[in-house]
Amino acid sequence: MKTSRSTPKNIDGYIAGFPPDIRELLEQIRSTIRSAAPEAEEKISYQMPTFALHGNLVHFAAFKNHIGFYPAPTGIERFRKELSIYKSAKGSVRFPLDQPMPLGLISDIVKFRVKENLESEREKGKKK
């Protein structure tokens, strides 16, 4: 699916390597994540767009027939019912390109992951 073979340096570079229709979907997902986690840092990790806040929150990536979304196993488990209509694994879910992107669900998962990471960071602070 990618038209560019080089590893992108940032999310803009990653998105730029796709056809316009896929770029639009990736930008929608990026915007949804940014709105749900405005304090999060954007980066490339595992060669995928990643949002981090006291550790990785979520990754996403475009493939031939789907967008892969990676909210960690806890994000998949917490939203298991809502995600049951999609192919998923322990820490990932596939959103088919021929269906509307579930942006509301993505937002809810990201907000859950933000809360989870902030709580984890607070617990680490208590142990010091």
Chimera marker file (.cmm) of the C-alpha trace (Angstrom):
<marker_set name="trace">
<marker id="1" x="0.000" y="0.000" z="0.000" r="1" g="1" b="0" radius="0.5"/>
<marker id="2" x="2.744" y="2.495" z="0.868" r="1" g="1" b="0" radius="0.5"/>
<marker id="3" x="4.084" y="4.374" z="-2.095" r="1" g="1" b="0" radius="0.5"/>
<marker id="4" x="7.237" y="5.496" z="-0.307" r="1" g="1" b="0" radius="0.5"/>
<marker id="5" x="9.783" y="2.934" z="0.899" r="1" g="1" b="0" radius="0.5"/>
<marker id="6" x="11.765" y="5.139" z="3.278" r="1" g="1" b="0" radius="0.5"/>
<marker id="7" x="10.960" y="5.195" z="6.986" r="1" g="1" b="0" radius="0.5"/>
<marker id="8" x="9.043" y="8.375" z="7.765" r="1" g="1" b="0" radius="0.5"/>
<marker id="9" x="10.507" y="10.819" z="10.284" r="1" g="1" b="0" radius="0.5"/>
<marker id="10" x="7.115" y="12.016" z="11.526" r="1" g="1" b="0" radius="0.5"/>
<marker id="11" x="3.379" y="11.453" z="11.093" r="1" g="1" b="0" radius="0.5"/>
<marker id="12" x="3.143" y="14.020" z="8.286" r="1" g="1" b="0" radius="0.5"/>
<marker id="13" x="5.767" y="12.062" z="6.356" r="1" g="1" b="0" radius="0.5"/>
<marker id="14" x="3.965" y="8.782" z="7.009" r="1" g="1" b="0" radius="0.5"/>
<marker id="15" x="0.618" y="10.093" z="5.785" r="1" g="1" b="0" radius="0.5"/>
<marker id="16" x="2.171" y="11.763" z="2.729" r="1" g="1" b="0" radius="0.5"/>
<marker id="17" x="3.201" y="8.338" z="1.402" r="1" g="1" b="0" radius="0.5"/>
<marker id="18" x="-0.394" y="7.268" z="0.698" r="1" g="1" b="0" radius="0.5"/>
<marker id="19" x="-2.989" y="8.009" z="-1.986" r="1" g="1" b="0" radius="0.5"/>
<marker id="20" x="-5.397" y="10.897" z="-1.274" r="1" g="1" b="0" radius="0.5"/>
<marker id="21" x="-8.316" y="8.737" z="-0.083" r="1" g="1" b="0" radius="0.5"/>
<marker id="22" x="-6.142" y="6.931" z="2.480" r="1" g="1" b="0" radius="0.5"/>
<marker id="23" x="-4.466" y="10.199" z="3.534" r="1" g="1" b="0" radius="0.5"/>
<marker id="24" x="-7.901" y="11.593" z="4.306" r="1" g="1" b="0" radius="0.5"/>
<marker id="25" x="-8.752" y="8.609" z="6.544" r="1" g="1" b="0" radius="0.5"/>
<marker id="26" x="-5.388" y="8.787" z="8.304" r="1" g="1" b="0" radius="0.5"/>
<marker id="27" x="-5.846" y="12.515" z="8.935" r="1" g="1" b="0" radius="0.5"/>
<marker id="28" x="-9.333" y="11.878" z="10.354" r="1" g="1" b="0" radius="0.5"/>
<marker id="29" x="-7.923" y="9.293" z="12.735" r="1" g="1" b="0" radius="0.5"/>
<marker id="30" x="-5.019" y="11.559" z="13.663" r="1" g="1" b="0" radius="0.5"/>
<marker id="31" x="-7.376" y="14.458" z="14.366" r="1" g="1" b="0" radius="0.5"/>
<marker id="32" x="-9.668" y="12.220" z="16.431" r="1" g="1" b="0" radius="0.5"/>
<marker id="33" x="-6.747" y="11.009" z="18.532" r="1" g="1" b="0" radius="0.5"/>
<marker id="34" x="-5.376" y="14.524" z="18.955" r="1" g="1" b="0" radius="0.5"/>
<marker id="35" x="-8.791" y="15.759" z="20.153" r="1" g="1" b="0" radius="0.5"/>
<marker id="36" x="-9.091" y="12.896" z="22.640" r="1" g="1" b="0" radius="0.5"/>
<marker id="37" x="-5.494" y="13.300" z="23.868" r="1" g="1" b="0" radius="0.5"/>
<marker id="38" x="-4.467" y="16.925" z="23.295" r="1" g="1" b="0" radius="0.5"/>
<marker id="39" x="-1.439" y="16.615" z="25.603" r="1" g="1" b="0" radius="0.5"/>
<marker id="40" x="-0.057" y="13.568" z="23.792" r="1" g="1" b="0" radius="0.5"/>
<marker id="41" x="3.135" y="13.697" z="21.760" r="1" g="1" b="0" radius="0.5"/>
<marker id="42" x="3.121" y="12.593" z="18.138" r="1" g="1" b="0" radius="0.5"/>
<marker id="43" x="5.956" y="10.350" z="16.987" r="1" g="1" b="0" radius="0.5"/>
<marker id="44" x="6.827" y="7.399" z="14.811" r="1" g="1" b="0" radius="0.5"/>
<marker id="45" x="7.313" y="4.153" z="16.688" r="1" g="1" b="0" radius="0.5"/>
<marker id="46" x="7.524" y="0.697" z="15.115" r="1" g="1" b="0" radius="0.5"/>
<marker id="47" x="7.382" y="2.607" z="11.794" r="1" g="1" b="0" radius="0.5"/>
<marker id="48" x="3.805" y="3.684" z="12.617" r="1" g="1" b="0" radius="0.5"/>
<marker id="49" x="2.151" y="6.923" z="13.702" r="1" g="1" b="0" radius="0.5"/>
<marker id="50" x="2.086" y="6.866" z="17.485" r="1" g="1" b="0" radius="0.5"/>
<marker id="51" x="0.659" y="9.065" z="20.202" r="1" g="1" b="0" radius="0.5"/>
<marker id="52" x="2.418" y="8.965" z="23.555" r="1" g="1" b="0" radius="0.5"/>
<marker id="53" x="1.653" y="10.342" z="27.008" r="1" g="1" b="0" radius="0.5"/>
<marker id="54" x="3.693" y="8.808" z="29.816" r="1" g="1" b="0" radius="0.5"/>
<marker id="55" x="4.300" y="5.912" z="27.448" r="1" g="1" b="0" radius="0.5"/>
<marker id="56" x="2.628" y="4.897" z="24.209" r="1" g="1" b="0" radius="0.5"/>
<marker id="57" x="-1.122" y="5.440" z="24.022" r="1" g="1" b="0" radius="0.5"/>
<marker id="58" x="-2.004" y="4.154" z="20.564" r="1" g="1" b="0" radius="0.5"/>
<marker id="59" x="-0.463" y="3.400" z="17.178" r="1" g="1" b="0" radius="0.5"/>
<marker id="60" x="-2.231" y="3.273" z="13.818" r="1" g="1" b="0" radius="0.5"/>
<marker id="61" x="-1.215" y="2.261" z="10.317" r="1" g="1" b="0" radius="0.5"/>
<marker id="62" x="-2.695" y="1.858" z="6.849" r="1" g="1" b="0" radius="0.5"/>
<marker id="63" x="-2.669" y="-1.458" z="5.013" r="1" g="1" b="0" radius="0.5"/>
<marker id="64" x="-4.107" y="-2.668" z="1.718" r="1" g="1" b="0" radius="0.5"/>
<marker id="65" x="-7.619" y="-3.359" z="3.032" r="1" g="1" b="0" radius="0.5"/>
<marker id="66" x="-7.730" y="-1.897" z="6.530" r="1" g="1" b="0" radius="0.5"/>
<marker id="67" x="-6.451" y="0.576" z="9.075" r="1" g="1" b="0" radius="0.5"/>
<marker id="68" x="-4.681" y="-1.152" z="11.919" r="1" g="1" b="0" radius="0.5"/>
<marker id="69" x="-5.295" y="0.416" z="15.325" r="1" g="1" b="0" radius="0.5"/>
<marker id="70" x="-3.153" y="-0.604" z="18.279" r="1" g="1" b="0" radius="0.5"/>
<marker id="71" x="-4.425" y="0.575" z="21.688" r="1" g="1" b="0" radius="0.5"/>
<marker id="72" x="-2.541" y="-2.031" z="23.764" r="1" g="1" b="0" radius="0.5"/>
<marker id="73" x="-4.217" y="-5.183" z="25.054" r="1" g="1" b="0" radius="0.5"/>
<marker id="74" x="-6.033" y="-3.251" z="27.788" r="1" g="1" b="0" radius="0.5"/>
<marker id="75" x="-7.726" y="-1.006" z="25.210" r="1" g="1" b="0" radius="0.5"/>
<marker id="76" x="-8.901" y="-4.014" z="23.224" r="1" g="1" b="0" radius="0.5"/>
<marker id="77" x="-10.140" y="-5.812" z="26.333" r="1" g="1" b="0" radius="0.5"/>
<marker id="78" x="-12.004" y="-2.807" z="27.745" r="1" g="1" b="0" radius="0.5"/>
<marker id="79" x="-13.877" y="-2.261" z="24.443" r="1" g="1" b="0" radius="0.5"/>
<marker id="80" x="-14.215" y="-5.933" z="23.499" r="1" g="1" b="0" radius="0.5"/>
<marker id="81" x="-17.992" y="-5.702" z="22.954" r="1" g="1" b="0" radius="0.5"/>
<marker id="82" x="-17.788" y="-2.601" z="20.755" r="1" g="1" b="0" radius="0.5"/>
<marker id="83" x="-14.881" y="-4.073" z="18.777" r="1" g="1" b="0" radius="0.5"/>
<marker id="84" x="-16.505" y="-7.493" z="18.320" r="1" g="1" b="0" radius="0.5"/>
<marker id="85" x="-17.636" y="-6.654" z="14.771" r="1" g="1" b="0" radius="0.5"/>
<marker id="86" x="-14.001" y="-6.184" z="13.678" r="1" g="1" b="0" radius="0.5"/>
<marker id="87" x="-11.098" y="-8.570" z="13.327" r="1" g="1" b="0" radius="0.5"/>
<marker id="88" x="-8.920" y="-8.128" z="16.362" r="1" g="1" b="0" radius="0.5"/>
<marker id="89" x="-6.085" y="-9.675" z="18.309" r="1" g="1" b="0" radius="0.5"/>
<marker id="90" x="-4.617" y="-9.175" z="21.760" r="1" g="1" b="0" radius="0.5"/>
<marker id="91" x="-3.485" y="-5.584" z="21.152" r="1" g="1" b="0" radius="0.5"/>
<marker id="92" x="-4.853" y="-4.674" z="17.740" r="1" g="1" b="0" radius="0.5"/>
<marker id="93" x="-7.982" y="-4.210" z="15.686" r="1" g="1" b="0" radius="0.5"/>
<marker id="94" x="-8.556" y="-3.899" z="11.934" r="1" g="1" b="0" radius="0.5"/>
<marker id="95" x="-10.952" y="-1.263" z="10.635" r="1" g="1" b="0" radius="0.5"/>
<marker id="96" x="-11.864" y="-2.191" z="7.021" r="1" g="1" b="0" radius="0.5"/>
<marker id="97" x="-11.330" y="0.526" z="4.434" r="1" g="1" b="0" radius="0.5"/>
<marker id="98" x="-14.698" y="-0.189" z="2.843" r="1" g="1" b="0" radius="0.5"/>
<marker id="99" x="-16.588" y="0.744" z="6.034" r="1" g="1" b="0" radius="0.5"/>
<marker id="100" x="-16.913" y="4.082" z="7.834" r="1" g="1" b="0" radius="0.5"/>
<marker id="101" x="-14.138" y="4.662" z="10.364" r="1" g="1" b="0" radius="0.5"/>
<marker id="102" x="-15.556" y="4.369" z="13.905" r="1" g="1" b="0" radius="0.5"/>
<marker id="103" x="-14.129" y="7.724" z="14.990" r="1" g="1" b="0" radius="0.5"/>
<marker id="104" x="-16.306" y="7.932" z="18.117" r="1" g="1" b="0" radius="0.5"/>
<marker id="105" x="-15.091" y="4.533" z="19.241" r="1" g="1" b="0" radius="0.5"/>
<marker id="106" x="-11.478" y="5.470" z="18.497" r="1" g="1" b="0" radius="0.5"/>
<marker id="107" x="-11.938" y="8.603" z="20.618" r="1" g="1" b="0" radius="0.5"/>
<marker id="108" x="-13.388" y="6.588" z="23.509" r="1" g="1" b="0" radius="0.5"/>
<marker id="109" x="-10.516" y="4.104" z="23.381" r="1" g="1" b="0" radius="0.5"/>
<marker id="110" x="-7.915" y="6.880" z="23.319" r="1" g="1" b="0" radius="0.5"/>
<marker id="111" x="-9.550" y="8.618" z="26.306" r="1" g="1" b="0" radius="0.5"/>
<marker id="112" x="-9.482" y="5.297" z="28.166" r="1" g="1" b="0" radius="0.5"/>
<marker id="113" x="-5.790" y="4.850" z="27.348" r="1" g="1" b="0" radius="0.5"/>
<marker id="114" x="-4.996" y="8.424" z="28.497" r="1" g="1" b="0" radius="0.5"/>
<marker id="115" x="-6.707" y="7.756" z="31.828" r="1" g="1" b="0" radius="0.5"/>
<marker id="116" x="-4.901" y="4.432" z="32.135" r="1" g="1" b="0" radius="0.5"/>
<marker id="117" x="-1.463" y="5.949" z="31.442" r="1" g="1" b="0" radius="0.5"/>
<marker id="118" x="-2.055" y="8.872" z="33.799" r="1" g="1" b="0" radius="0.5"/>
<marker id="119" x="-3.135" y="6.518" z="36.591" r="1" g="1" b="0" radius="0.5"/>
<marker id="120" x="-0.074" y="4.360" z="35.993" r="1" g="1" b="0" radius="0.5"/>
<marker id="121" x="2.173" y="7.422" z="36.140" r="1" g="1" b="0" radius="0.5"/>
<marker id="122" x="0.528" y="8.543" z="39.405" r="1" g="1" b="0" radius="0.5"/>
<marker id="123" x="1.112" y="5.103" z="40.904" r="1" g="1" b="0" radius="0.5"/>
<marker id="124" x="4.788" y="5.249" z="39.899" r="1" g="1" b="0" radius="0.5"/>
<marker id="125" x="5.052" y="8.640" z="41.626" r="1" g="1" b="0" radius="0.5"/>
<marker id="126" x="3.598" y="7.216" z="44.855" r="1" g="1" b="0" radius="0.5"/>
<marker id="127" x="6.217" y="4.454" z="44.917" r="1" g="1" b="0" radius="0.5"/>
<marker id="128" x="9.152" y="6.906" z="44.805" r="1" g="1" b="0" radius="0.5"/>
<link id1="1" id2="2" r="1" g="1" b="0" radius="0.2"/>
<link id1="2" id2="3" r="1" g="1" b="0" radius="0.2"/>
<link id1="3" id2="4" r="1" g="1" b="0" radius="0.2"/>
<link id1="4" id2="5" r="1" g="1" b="0" radius="0.2"/>
<link id1="5" id2="6" r="1" g="1" b="0" radius="0.2"/>
<link id1="6" id2="7" r="1" g="1" b="0" radius="0.2"/>
<link id1="7" id2="8" r="1" g="1" b="0" radius="0.2"/>
<link id1="8" id2="9" r="1" g="1" b="0" radius="0.2"/>
<link id1="9" id2="10" r="1" g="1" b="0" radius="0.2"/>
<link id1="10" id2="11" r="1" g="1" b="0" radius="0.2"/>
<link id1="11" id2="12" r="1" g="1" b="0" radius="0.2"/>
<link id1="12" id2="13" r="1" g="1" b="0" radius="0.2"/>
<link id1="13" id2="14" r="1" g="1" b="0" radius="0.2"/>
<link id1="14" id2="15" r="1" g="1" b="0" radius="0.2"/>
<link id1="15" id2="16" r="1" g="1" b="0" radius="0.2"/>
<link id1="16" id2="17" r="1" g="1" b="0" radius="0.2"/>
<link id1="17" id2="18" r="1" g="1" b="0" radius="0.2"/>
<link id1="18" id2="19" r="1" g="1" b="0" radius="0.2"/>
<link id1="19" id2="20" r="1" g="1" b="0" radius="0.2"/>
<link id1="20" id2="21" r="1" g="1" b="0" radius="0.2"/>
<link id1="21" id2="22" r="1" g="1" b="0" radius="0.2"/>
<link id1="22" id2="23" r="1" g="1" b="0" radius="0.2"/>
<link id1="23" id2="24" r="1" g="1" b="0" radius="0.2"/>
<link id1="24" id2="25" r="1" g="1" b="0" radius="0.2"/>
<link id1="25" id2="26" r="1" g="1" b="0" radius="0.2"/>
<link id1="26" id2="27" r="1" g="1" b="0" radius="0.2"/>
<link id1="27" id2="28" r="1" g="1" b="0" radius="0.2"/>
<link id1="28" id2="29" r="1" g="1" b="0" radius="0.2"/>
<link id1="29" id2="30" r="1" g="1" b="0" radius="0.2"/>
<link id1="30" id2="31" r="1" g="1" b="0" radius="0.2"/>
<link id1="31" id2="32" r="1" g="1" b="0" radius="0.2"/>
<link id1="32" id2="33" r="1" g="1" b="0" radius="0.2"/>
<link id1="33" id2="34" r="1" g="1" b="0" radius="0.2"/>
<link id1="34" id2="35" r="1" g="1" b="0" radius="0.2"/>
<link id1="35" id2="36" r="1" g="1" b="0" radius="0.2"/>
<link id1="36" id2="37" r="1" g="1" b="0" radius="0.2"/>
<link id1="37" id2="38" r="1" g="1" b="0" radius="0.2"/>
<link id1="38" id2="39" r="1" g="1" b="0" radius="0.2"/>
<link id1="39" id2="40" r="1" g="1" b="0" radius="0.2"/>
<link id1="40" id2="41" r="1" g="1" b="0" radius="0.2"/>
<link id1="41" id2="42" r="1" g="1" b="0" radius="0.2"/>
<link id1="42" id2="43" r="1" g="1" b="0" radius="0.2"/>
<link id1="43" id2="44" r="1" g="1" b="0" radius="0.2"/>
<link id1="44" id2="45" r="1" g="1" b="0" radius="0.2"/>
<link id1="45" id2="46" r="1" g="1" b="0" radius="0.2"/>
<link id1="46" id2="47" r="1" g="1" b="0" radius="0.2"/>
<link id1="47" id2="48" r="1" g="1" b="0" radius="0.2"/>
<link id1="48" id2="49" r="1" g="1" b="0" radius="0.2"/>
<link id1="49" id2="50" r="1" g="1" b="0" radius="0.2"/>
<link id1="50" id2="51" r="1" g="1" b="0" radius="0.2"/>
<link id1="51" id2="52" r="1" g="1" b="0" radius="0.2"/>
<link id1="52" id2="53" r="1" g="1" b="0" radius="0.2"/>
<link id1="53" id2="54" r="1" g="1" b="0" radius="0.2"/>
<link id1="54" id2="55" r="1" g="1" b="0" radius="0.2"/>
<link id1="55" id2="56" r="1" g="1" b="0" radius="0.2"/>
<link id1="56" id2="57" r="1" g="1" b="0" radius="0.2"/>
<link id1="57" id2="58" r="1" g="1" b="0" radius="0.2"/>
<link id1="58" id2="59" r="1" g="1" b="0" radius="0.2"/>
<link id1="59" id2="60" r="1" g="1" b="0" radius="0.2"/>
<link id1="60" id2="61" r="1" g="1" b="0" radius="0.2"/>
<link id1="61" id2="62" r="1" g="1" b="0" radius="0.2"/>
<link id1="62" id2="63" r="1" g="1" b="0" radius="0.2"/>
<link id1="63" id2="64" r="1" g="1" b="0" radius="0.2"/>
<link id1="64" id2="65" r="1" g="1" b="0" radius="0.2"/>
<link id1="65" id2="66" r="1" g="1" b="0" radius="0.2"/>
<link id1="66" id2="67" r="1" g="1" b="0" radius="0.2"/>
<link id1="67" id2="68" r="1" g="1" b="0" radius="0.2"/>
<link id1="68" id2="69" r="1" g="1" b="0" radius="0.2"/>
<link id1="69" id2="70" r="1" g="1" b="0" radius="0.2"/>
<link id1="70" id2="71" r="1" g="1" b="0" radius="0.2"/>
<link id1="71" id2="72" r="1" g="1" b="0" radius="0.2"/>
<link id1="72" id2="73" r="1" g="1" b="0" radius="0.2"/>
<link id1="73" id2="74" r="1" g="1" b="0" radius="0.2"/>
<link id1="74" id2="75" r="1" g="1" b="0" radius="0.2"/>
<link id1="75" id2="76" r="1" g="1" b="0" radius="0.2"/>
<link id1="76" id2="77" r="1" g="1" b="0" radius="0.2"/>
<link id1="77" id2="78" r="1" g="1" b="0" radius="0.2"/>
<link id1="78" id2="79" r="1" g="1" b="0" radius="0.2"/>
<link id1="79" id2="80" r="1" g="1" b="0" radius="0.2"/>
<link id1="80" id2="81" r="1" g="1" b="0" radius="0.2"/>
<link id1="81" id2="82" r="1" g="1" b="0" radius="0.2"/>
<link id1="82" id2="83" r="1" g="1" b="0" radius="0.2"/>
<link id1="83" id2="84" r="1" g="1" b="0" radius="0.2"/>
<link id1="84" id2="85" r="1" g="1" b="0" radius="0.2"/>
<link id1="85" id2="86" r="1" g="1" b="0" radius="0.2"/>
<link id1="86" id2="87" r="1" g="1" b="0" radius="0.2"/>
<link id1="87" id2="88" r="1" g="1" b="0" radius="0.2"/>
<link id1="88" id2="89" r="1" g="1" b="0" radius="0.2"/>
<link id1="89" id2="90" r="1" g="1" b="0" radius="0.2"/>
<link id1="90" id2="91" r="1" g="1" b="0" radius="0.2"/>
<link id1="91" id2="92" r="1" g="1" b="0" radius="0.2"/>
<link id1="92" id2="93" r="1" g="1" b="0" radius="0.2"/>
<link id1="93" id2="94" r="1" g="1" b="0" radius="0.2"/>
<link id1="94" id2="95" r="1" g="1" b="0" radius="0.2"/>
<link id1="95" id2="96" r="1" g="1" b="0" radius="0.2"/>
<link id1="96" id2="97" r="1" g="1" b="0" radius="0.2"/>
<link id1="97" id2="98" r="1" g="1" b="0" radius="0.2"/>
<link id1="98" id2="99" r="1" g="1" b="0" radius="0.2"/>
<link id1="99" id2="100" r="1" g="1" b="0" radius="0.2"/>
<link id1="100" id2="101" r="1" g="1" b="0" radius="0.2"/>
<link id1="101" id2="102" r="1" g="1" b="0" radius="0.2"/>
<link id1="102" id2="103" r="1" g="1" b="0" radius="0.2"/>
<link id1="103" id2="104" r="1" g="1" b="0" radius="0.2"/>
<link id1="104" id2="105" r="1" g="1" b="0" radius="0.2"/>
<link id1="105" id2="106" r="1" g="1" b="0" radius="0.2"/>
<link id1="106" id2="107" r="1" g="1" b="0" radius="0.2"/>
<link id1="107" id2="108" r="1" g="1" b="0" radius="0.2"/>
<link id1="108" id2="109" r="1" g="1" b="0" radius="0.2"/>
<link id1="109" id2="110" r="1" g="1" b="0" radius="0.2"/>
<link id1="110" id2="111" r="1" g="1" b="0" radius="0.2"/>
<link id1="111" id2="112" r="1" g="1" b="0" radius="0.2"/>
<link id1="112" id2="113" r="1" g="1" b="0" radius="0.2"/>
<link id1="113" id2="114" r="1" g="1" b="0" radius="0.2"/>
<link id1="114" id2="115" r="1" g="1" b="0" radius="0.2"/>
<link id1="115" id2="116" r="1" g="1" b="0" radius="0.2"/>
<link id1="116" id2="117" r="1" g="1" b="0" radius="0.2"/>
<link id1="117" id2="118" r="1" g="1" b="0" radius="0.2"/>
<link id1="118" id2="119" r="1" g="1" b="0" radius="0.2"/>
<link id1="119" id2="120" r="1" g="1" b="0" radius="0.2"/>
<link id1="120" id2="121" r="1" g="1" b="0" radius="0.2"/>
<link id1="121" id2="122" r="1" g="1" b="0" radius="0.2"/>
<link id1="122" id2="123" r="1" g="1" b="0" radius="0.2"/>
<link id1="123" id2="124" r="1" g="1" b="0" radius="0.2"/>
<link id1="124" id2="125" r="1" g="1" b="0" radius="0.2"/>
<link id1="125" id2="126" r="1" g="1" b="0" radius="0.2"/>
<link id1="126" id2="127" r="1" g="1" b="0" radius="0.2"/>
<link id1="127" id2="128" r="1" g="1" b="0" radius="0.2"/>
</marker_set>
